[in-house]
Amino acid sequence: VIERELAKHIVVVPEAASILLGGGFPYNKTSNRLRHQQRAIYYLQVELENMISQENHKKIIICDRGTVDTMAYWPGSSTGFLKSLATTIDKELGRYDWVIHLSTPPSSSYSYKNPIRRESPIEAEVLDEKIKEAWKDHRRRVIIPSSHSFAEKLTKTLEIIKDIIEAKCPKAG
């Protein structure tokens, strides 16, 4: 919806996890497999961002997920994650000008239709909190609160993105 509404100004980077896991990358919740899986997602995310940025340098790049999100799925500490990738939290946070976090809906209305998502509503809430924690030090982070209405969250998100576009490109409005 965001891409359709704002196509003139933005381009969307698809979610690396959906590409990898939907393409047959082995899924398993053992610590060893999770580490390999999250590193693969991280590297694919970086390459997608780099490719799309180079091809669309005049547009605002919107990522479905960011490299920092993968820390929430890492089996162990964020320090271990960063060390395994030879990076720092400052470097990863610095990749993104803005972070718009759409909070997971409450368990009572959680209904994710993406077959790649394998977590229960309770697991989704735990991961949502971990993702919020991972991004907590970003200088421009907006959290869209949990809601029973996805349309409401989408409307708020579009408003924020339009404000960002207007601030970055005043004649874009």
FENGISUL-V99562 format. One record per pair of residues at least 12 apart in sequence whose ideal C-beta (glycine too) atoms are under 10 Angstrom apart, sorted by sequence separation. I is the first residue (numbers start at 1). J is the second residue. D is the distance in whole Angstrom. If there is no record, write none. Layout:
[[I | J | D] [I | J | D]]
This chain:
[[25 | 37 | 7] [49 | 61 | 7] [109 | 121 | 9] [110 | 122 | 9] [112 | 124 | 7] [144 | 156 | 5] [48 | 61 | 10] [68 | 81 | 10] [107 | 120 | 9] [108 | 121 | 8] [110 | 123 | 10] [144 | 157 | 6] [26 | 40 | 10] [49 | 63 | 6] [68 | 82 | 10] [71 | 85 | 10] [78 | 92 | 10] [107 | 121 | 4] [110 | 124 | 6] [142 | 156 | 9] [25 | 40 | 6] [48 | 63 | 8] [70 | 85 | 9] [104 | 119 | 10] [106 | 121 | 8] [107 | 122 | 6] [110 | 125 | 8] [142 | 157 | 9] [21 | 37 | 8] [25 | 41 | 9] [48 | 64 | 10] [105 | 121 | 8] [144 | 160 | 8] [20 | 37 | 7] [48 | 65 | 10] [49 | 66 | 8] [104 | 121 | 8] [107 | 124 | 8] [45 | 63 | 7] [49 | 67 | 8] [67 | 85 | 8] [71 | 89 | 8] [107 | 125 | 6] [128 | 146 | 8] [142 | 160 | 6] [21 | 40 | 10] [25 | 44 | 9] [45 | 64 | 9] [104 | 123 | 10] [105 | 124 | 8] [106 | 125 | 8] [17 | 37 | 8] [20 | 40 | 6] [21 | 41 | 8] [45 | 65 | 7] [67 | 87 | 8] [104 | 124 | 5] [105 | 125 | 9] [17 | 38 | 9] [20 | 41 | 6] [23 | 44 | 10] [45 | 66 | 7] [46 | 67 | 6] [68 | 89 | 8] [71 | 92 | 8] [104 | 125 | 6] [125 | 146 | 9] [142 | 163 | 10] [19 | 41 | 9] [45 | 67 | 5] [70 | 92 | 9] [103 | 125 | 9] [104 | 126 | 9] [142 | 164 | 9] [17 | 40 | 9] [18 | 41 | 10] [20 | 43 | 10] [45 | 68 | 10] [69 | 92 | 10] [104 | 127 | 8] [105 | 128 | 9] [16 | 40 | 8] [17 | 41 | 5] [20 | 44 | 6] [41 | 65 | 8] [42 | 66 | 10] [43 | 67 | 9] [45 | 69 | 8] [67 | 91 | 9] [68 | 92 | 5] [104 | 128 | 4] [140 | 164 | 9] [16 | 41 | 5] [19 | 44 | 6] [20 | 45 | 10] [42 | 67 | 5] [45 | 70 | 7] [67 | 92 | 5] [68 | 93 | 7] [103 | 128 | 6] [104 | 129 | 9] [15 | 41 | 9] [16 | 42 | 8] [19 | 45 | 9] [41 | 67 | 9] [42 | 68 | 10] [66 | 92 | 8] [67 | 93 | 9] [102 | 128 | 9] [103 | 129 | 9] [16 | 43 | 8] [17 | 44 | 8] [42 | 69 | 9] [43 | 70 | 10] [66 | 93 | 9] [68 | 95 | 8] [101 | 128 | 8] [104 | 131 | 9] [16 | 44 | 4] [17 | 45 | 8] [41 | 69 | 9] [42 | 70 | 5] [67 | 95 | 6] [68 | 96 | 8] [103 | 131 | 9] [104 | 132 | 10] [15 | 44 | 10] [16 | 45 | 4] [19 | 48 | 8] [41 | 70 | 5] [42 | 71 | 9] [66 | 95 | 7] [67 | 96 | 9] [103 | 132 | 8] [14 | 44 | 10] [15 | 45 | 8] [16 | 46 | 9] [40 | 70 | 10] [66 | 96 | 6] [69 | 99 | 10] [101 | 131 | 7] [14 | 45 | 10] [16 | 47 | 9] [38 | 69 | 10] [39 | 70 | 8] [68 | 99 | 8] [101 | 132 | 6] [13 | 45 | 8] [16 | 48 | 6] [38 | 70 | 5] [41 | 73 | 8] [42 | 74 | 9] [63 | 95 | 9] [69 | 101 | 10] [99 | 131 | 10] [15 | 48 | 9] [16 | 49 | 9] [37 | 70 | 9] [38 | 71 | 8] [63 | 96 | 7] [66 | 99 | 7] [99 | 132 | 10] [14 | 48 | 7] [38 | 72 | 9] [101 | 135 | 7] [13 | 48 | 5] [38 | 73 | 5] [39 | 74 | 9] [61 | 96 | 9] [66 | 101 | 10] [99 | 134 | 10] [13 | 49 | 6] [37 | 73 | 8] [38 | 74 | 5] [61 | 97 | 9] [62 | 98 | 9] [63 | 99 | 9] [99 | 135 | 5] [110 | 146 | 10] [13 | 50 | 10] [37 | 74 | 10] [38 | 75 | 8] [60 | 97 | 8] [63 | 100 | 10] [101 | 138 | 9] [109 | 146 | 9] [13 | 51 | 9] [14 | 52 | 9] [35 | 73 | 10] [37 | 75 | 10] [60 | 98 | 9] [62 | 100 | 9] [109 | 147 | 9] [13 | 52 | 5] [34 | 73 | 7] [35 | 74 | 7] [42 | 81 | 8] [46 | 85 | 9] [96 | 135 | 9] [99 | 138 | 5] [107 | 146 | 10] [109 | 148 | 5] [111 | 150 | 10] [12 | 52 | 8] [13 | 53 | 9] [34 | 74 | 7] [35 | 75 | 6] [98 | 138 | 8] [99 | 139 | 9] [100 | 140 | 9] [101 | 141 | 7] [102 | 142 | 10] [103 | 143 | 6] [106 | 146 | 6] [108 | 148 | 8] [109 | 149 | 9] [11 | 52 | 6] [34 | 75 | 5] [35 | 76 | 8] [46 | 87 | 10] [93 | 134 | 9] [97 | 138 | 10] [98 | 139 | 9] [99 | 140 | 7] [100 | 141 | 8] [101 | 142 | 7] [102 | 143 | 8] [103 | 144 | 6] [105 | 146 | 6] [106 | 147 | 8] [109 | 150 | 9] [11 | 53 | 9] [33 | 75 | 9] [34 | 76 | 9] [39 | 81 | 9] [42 | 84 | 9] [43 | 85 | 8] [53 | 95 | 10] [92 | 134 | 9] [93 | 135 | 7] [96 | 138 | 7] [97 | 139 | 9] [98 | 140 | 5] [99 | 141 | 4] [100 | 142 | 5] [101 | 143 | 5] [102 | 144 | 5] [103 | 145 | 5] [104 | 146 | 6] [105 | 147 | 7] [106 | 148 | 7] [13 | 56 | 10] [31 | 74 | 9] [32 | 75 | 8] [38 | 81 | 7] [42 | 85 | 6] [92 | 135 | 10] [93 | 136 | 10] [96 | 139 | 10] [97 | 140 | 7] [98 | 141 | 8] [99 | 142 | 7] [100 | 143 | 8] [101 | 144 | 7] [102 | 145 | 9] [103 | 146 | 4] [105 | 148 | 7] [11 | 55 | 8] [29 | 73 | 10] [31 | 75 | 4] [93 | 137 | 6] [94 | 138 | 9] [96 | 140 | 8] [98 | 142 | 7] [99 | 143 | 9] [100 | 144 | 7] [101 | 145 | 10] [102 | 146 | 9] [103 | 147 | 8] [105 | 149 | 9] [11 | 56 | 5] [30 | 75 | 8] [31 | 76 | 7] [35 | 80 | 9] [39 | 84 | 7] [42 | 87 | 9] [50 | 95 | 10] [89 | 134 | 8] [93 | 138 | 5] [94 | 139 | 9] [96 | 141 | 9] [102 | 147 | 9] [105 | 150 | 7] [10 | 56 | 9] [18 | 64 | 8] [29 | 75 | 8] [35 | 81 | 8] [38 | 84 | 9] [39 | 85 | 7] [46 | 92 | 10] [49 | 95 | 7] [73 | 119 | 10] [89 | 135 | 10] [92 | 138 | 10] [93 | 139 | 8] [11 | 58 | 10] [12 | 59 | 10] [16 | 63 | 9] [17 | 64 | 9] [18 | 65 | 9] [38 | 85 | 9] [49 | 96 | 9] [89 | 136 | 10] [90 | 137 | 8] [93 | 140 | 10] [11 | 59 | 5] [12 | 60 | 10] [13 | 61 | 6] [15 | 63 | 8] [16 | 64 | 8] [17 | 65 | 7] [89 | 137 | 7] [93 | 141 | 9] [102 | 150 | 9] [105 | 153 | 8] [9 | 58 | 9] [10 | 59 | 6] [11 | 60 | 8] [12 | 61 | 8] [13 | 62 | 7] [14 | 63 | 9] [15 | 64 | 4] [16 | 65 | 7] [35 | 84 | 7] [46 | 95 | 8] [89 | 138 | 10] [9 | 59 | 6] [10 | 60 | 5] [11 | 61 | 6] [12 | 62 | 5] [13 | 63 | 4] [14 | 64 | 6] [15 | 65 | 5] [16 | 66 | 10] [42 | 92 | 9] [45 | 95 | 9] [103 | 153 | 8] [8 | 59 | 8] [9 | 60 | 6] [10 | 61 | 7] [11 | 62 | 7] [12 | 63 | 8] [13 | 64 | 6] [14 | 65 | 9] [16 | 67 | 9] [102 | 153 | 5] [7 | 59 | 9] [10 | 62 | 5] [12 | 64 | 7] [13 | 65 | 8] [17 | 69 | 8] [78 | 130 | 9] [102 | 154 | 9] [6 | 59 | 9] [9 | 62 | 10] [13 | 66 | 9] [16 | 69 | 9] [17 | 70 | 8] [81 | 134 | 9] [6 | 60 | 8] [15 | 69 | 9] [16 | 70 | 9] [72 | 126 | 9] [73 | 127 | 7] [102 | 156 | 9] [72 | 127 | 5] [78 | 133 | 8] [102 | 157 | 6] [6 | 62 | 8] [17 | 73 | 8] [72 | 128 | 8] [74 | 130 | 9] [78 | 134 | 7] [100 | 156 | 9] [101 | 157 | 10] [72 | 129 | 8] [73 | 130 | 8] [100 | 157 | 6] [69 | 127 | 9] [72 | 130 | 4] [73 | 131 | 9] [3 | 62 | 8] [71 | 130 | 7] [72 | 131 | 4] [2 | 62 | 7] [71 | 131 | 8] [72 | 132 | 9] [74 | 134 | 9] [100 | 160 | 6] [69 | 130 | 9] [70 | 131 | 10] [72 | 133 | 8] [73 | 134 | 10] [100 | 161 | 7] [2 | 64 | 10] [69 | 131 | 5] [71 | 133 | 9] [72 | 134 | 6] [98 | 160 | 8] [68 | 131 | 8] [71 | 134 | 4] [72 | 135 | 9] [98 | 161 | 9] [70 | 134 | 9] [71 | 135 | 9] [100 | 164 | 9] [66 | 131 | 9] [69 | 134 | 7] [98 | 163 | 10] [65 | 131 | 9] [68 | 134 | 5] [69 | 135 | 8] [98 | 164 | 6] [67 | 134 | 10] [68 | 135 | 6] [97 | 164 | 8] [66 | 134 | 9] [68 | 136 | 10] [66 | 135 | 8] [68 | 137 | 10] [68 | 138 | 8] [98 | 168 | 10] [97 | 168 | 9] [66 | 138 | 9] [27 | 116 | 9] [29 | 118 | 9] [29 | 119 | 10] [27 | 118 | 7] [22 | 114 | 9] [21 | 114 | 10] [22 | 115 | 8] [23 | 116 | 10] [21 | 115 | 9] [22 | 116 | 5] [21 | 116 | 5] [62 | 157 | 10] [18 | 114 | 7] [20 | 116 | 9] [21 | 117 | 9] [17 | 114 | 10] [18 | 115 | 9] [19 | 116 | 9] [21 | 118 | 9] [2 | 100 | 10] [18 | 116 | 5] [15 | 114 | 9] [17 | 116 | 7] [18 | 117 | 9] [62 | 161 | 7] [17 | 117 | 9] [15 | 116 | 8] [60 | 161 | 8] [62 | 164 | 9] [60 | 164 | 7] [60 | 165 | 6] [59 | 165 | 10] [60 | 168 | 7] [60 | 169 | 8] [59 | 169 | 10] [58 | 169 | 9] [60 | 172 | 9] [1 | 150 | 10] [5 | 154 | 9] [1 | 151 | 10] [10 | 161 | 7] [2 | 154 | 8] [6 | 158 | 8] [9 | 161 | 9] [1 | 154 | 6] [5 | 158 | 6] [9 | 162 | 9] [1 | 155 | 10] [10 | 164 | 9] [2 | 157 | 7] [6 | 161 | 6] [9 | 164 | 10] [10 | 165 | 7] [1 | 157 | 9] [2 | 158 | 6] [5 | 161 | 9] [6 | 162 | 7] [9 | 165 | 5] [1 | 158 | 8] [5 | 162 | 9] [8 | 165 | 9] [9 | 166 | 10] [2 | 161 | 6] [6 | 165 | 7] [9 | 168 | 9] [2 | 162 | 10] [9 | 169 | 7] [9 | 172 | 6] [8 | 172 | 8] [9 | 173 | 10] [6 | 172 | 9]]
